Amino acid sequence: MNDSNNNDVMTSSVTPEQQDPESSPVRSESSAGNWITAFLLLGILFHLVYLTKDLGVRVDLTEEKLYSLTPSTQKVLDSLEETLTIEAYFSKKIPGYLKARRSKIMNLLDEYEQMGGDKVRVVYFDPYDDERIREKADNLNIRELELQDTARYSLSVMKIYQGLRIRYGGDRQKTLPILVDDATLETKLTPAIRELVLEKKPKLALVSRKFQEMGMFRMQGMQSRDSFRQIEESVRDNFEVVSVDLSSGDLLPEDLNLLVLLQPLNLSDWEKYVIDQHVMRGGNLIVFQESADYSTDMMLTLMRKQGQVDAPESKLPWKEQLAGYGLRIGDQIISDWSLRRSFVFLKQGQGRFAPYQAQMPFWFNAVQIDWSKTEPKSGDFDKKLWSSFQPGINTDNPVMAGLEQLQFFWPSEAGLVQELPQGVEGEILARSSPLALAESPMPSSDPFGNNFIHSRRERLRSAPLKQYPLIATVSGSFRSAFADRELPKRPGQDKADGNGGLQEGAAAPQPQKTPQPEKTPQPQKSPQPQKTPQPQKSPEAEKSPEPKPQTAILGPPLAQPQDADAAKDANKKKLPAKIVQAQGKPRILVVGDASLVRDDFLQGFRNIGVQSQFGLALFRGLIDWLALDTDLIALRNRRTTDRSLKFGDFDPKGNENQNEYEARIASTKNWVLTLNTLLPVLLLVLFGTLIWMQRSKQKNRFLDQVEKQG
C-alpha cells in the first residue's frame, strides 16, 4: 500500500520536459534567442571598435608626465597654418633591445598626429623595402646606423634606419638624421617644428668681456676656458646670433630681440646709452654680472682678477642705471654655509699628491626648499624671522619651475630696489639660504687654511640670518637713464664731422669759416703762372677765347670730392632721436653670477667634481622666455624628479663642524639601513603570528564542537 503510494507520488512529480528535455519547444526557442542576442552584441561591439578606432584615450599616471606631450608642443602645433608632414624612415628589423624604445617613439609620433589633428600627418618608410626610398633617405642625410645585435649564442652587427624628415608647407623642411633615445624625441622634434613655422629666427646678441689675470696667473695663463662659446652654440638652432659692437658709435639694430651682457666691464657712457636705447625701443636685456672673479692654481689658491664695470671716464655708474630700472646689484660676494659644494682635489704633502676633500662656501646651490616651512634642529633662531624666509627657487616662474637646484660660483647680490619705479613690476627668481654671508671681495686667499673657515664661522654665529637675492627680473614702462642727462660723446665721429661727436640728426655740415685776409692765399697752381700760350693747340682751341685768369680766393680751399663722400658716409650713421620712455613692456633680468654659464664651469672646473650642471638649462630657459615668450619653456623644464633620501638638516648657526655633520649623517644612514633590513622580517614574523593565532582559534572551536556532538 505504501509502495504504491510512493510510486504514484514519484510518477506524478515528473514533468514532460524532465522526461525528454530535447523535445521541449520552450528550451529550444530560448537557446536560439540567446545565440541571436550574442551575435547582435558582438556585431555592435565590432562596429563600436571600428567607429572609435581613431579615438584613443591614454592616461599618464607618472608624476612628471613622461609619456605625454608638453603644453609647449601643443602651443607650437596650434600655430600651424599649413600641413606638417613627419616622414619616419624606420627599418622594420631592429635589435631586440631597441624594440621598446622604437615602440615609445612611435607612440609619441602618434601623439603628435592626434594633437595636431588634420594639420599633422605621420608616414612611415622602410628604406630596405625600396631602393628608391633608400636613395631618398641617403640624400636627406639619414644614414644607416651600425648597431650590435646580441643573440643568445652570437654577436653580430645590424644596420638600421631611424631618422625623421619634417616638411612644412611646400618648401620648408628639416631633418633629424638619428633618433635613438625616446626621452629626447620631443626636445628635438618640437623646436625643429617651431623653426619651420617661424619665417625668421629671433635675433640675439651676446656681448662678453673678461677680467684680467693678475701676477703669476697672467704669466702662466692658468685659465684658458673662461669663455662663453658653449652657451652661444647651444642657441644657434633657434636663434640668429648676431655680432654687435657697443663702442662702434651706432645704436643696436632695431630688430634685435634680446641683448645678453656676459660680465660687462669698462662700460663707457656711450655704451650704456646704447644699452638704454635698446631697452627703450622694446628690446629685452639679460645681464650676467658678478662683482669679482678669481683665478686658481693647481692648489686652488684664489687670486682676484682685475677689472671694473665702469670705465674711468664714465659719469653714470652702471649700478645707478640699473637702479633706475628697478634692479639692484651688489659689490660684495655671497657665501652660503648650508648649501656649500664639496669637491675632491689632489693636494701635495710629504712628497706626493693625495686626494683631499674640501668645501668652498662661495660655491653653493640654490634649491627648491621653502625655508619658512623647515624646522632647524639645532641653534637658537627667531621663529618669526624664520617664517618670513622665501623658497630658494621661485617655482611660480615658468623658467625656474623645472630647476630643482642651481649652482652659483662667487655670486653677487642681484635683487630689486626698495621702491620700484612707477609702471614697473619685479620678482626674485632665486635666493640663497638663510645661512648666508656677504663680504667684500678678497684680493687673494687660501680657501683651505684654518683661518679662512674659522673666521667666517665665528662671524656666522653672531650675524643675523638673512637671504640674499641672486636672480631678479623687472618689466614694464621704464624711463630712460639718460632722460635728464646730456647725451654722451659718440665715438668714431670726431673726424667724420669735425664737430666733436654729433649726437642726433645728420652729420654736421661743413662750417663756413671767416676769410682771413692777413694770410697769403695758396692757390693750387705753380707759383710762377705761365702766361705764354701752349705751343700745341688744336684749331678749335685757337678759335676759342683765352680763359680768364682765376681770381685768388681768400680762406681755406674748397672741399674736394672725397670730403663730400665722407659727409655722405656720415649721413648714413644718422642717429634717431632719444627715446625717454620705453615702448611696450620690455623685460630686464639680472643674474648675480657669470661663472655658472662659463665654459670651464659648464665642462667641469679643473676636474675636481665641480660643475655647473643646470647653468646651460637656466640660460636656454631665460633666452626662450625673453625672446620666444613661453613657447618652449615647459619643454625645457621636463626633467625627472630627484627622489633620493635626504638624511640631514642644516644647522642655522653653524654650531657643528664638518666632521660632526658627517658623523650625524652617517649615524642616520646606519639607522635607516638597519630599519630597512629588520622591518620586513619583523612584519613577516608578526603576520605569521597573527595567522597562527587565528588558525589556532578556529581549530579550538572545531574541537569544542566535536566534543559537544560526541
Secondary structure as UniProt FT lines:
FT   HELIX           2..12
FT   HELIX           16..19
FT   HELIX           21..23
FT   HELIX           25..51
FT   TURN            52..54
FT   TURN            63..64
FT   TURN            66..67
FT   HELIX           71..78
FT   STRAND          84..90
FT   HELIX           96..98
FT   HELIX           99..116
FT   HELIX           117..119
FT   STRAND          120..125
FT   TURN            127..129
FT   HELIX           131..139
FT   TURN            140..141
FT   STRAND          145..150
FT   STRAND          155..160
FT   STRAND          162..168
FT   TURN            169..171
FT   STRAND          172..176
FT   HELIX           182..184
FT   HELIX           185..197
FT   STRAND          203..208
FT   HELIX           215..220
FT   HELIX           229..234
FT   TURN            235..238
FT   STRAND          240..242
FT   TURN            246..247
FT   TURN            254..255
FT   STRAND          258..262
FT   HELIX           269..280
FT   TURN            281..282
FT   STRAND          284..288
FT   STRAND          294..296
FT   TURN            298..299
FT   STRAND          302..304
FT   TURN            312..313
FT   HELIX           318..325
FT   STRAND          327..336
FT   STRAND          340..349
FT   TURN            350..351
FT   STRAND          352..367
FT   HELIX           371..373
FT   HELIX           383..387
FT   TURN            395..396
FT   TURN            398..402
FT   STRAND          405..409
FT   STRAND          412..416
FT   TURN            422..423
FT   STRAND          424..431
FT   STRAND          435..439
FT   STRAND          444..445
FT   TURN            447..448
FT   HELIX           450..462
FT   STRAND          469..476
FT   TURN            481..484
FT   TURN            491..492
FT   HELIX           494..497
FT   TURN            517..518
FT   HELIX           539..543
FT   HELIX           561..572
FT   STRAND          587..591
FT   HELIX           595..597
FT   HELIX           599..603
FT   TURN            606..609
FT   TURN            613..614
FT   HELIX           615..627
FT   TURN            629..632
FT   HELIX           633..636
FT   TURN            652..653
FT   HELIX           658..709
//
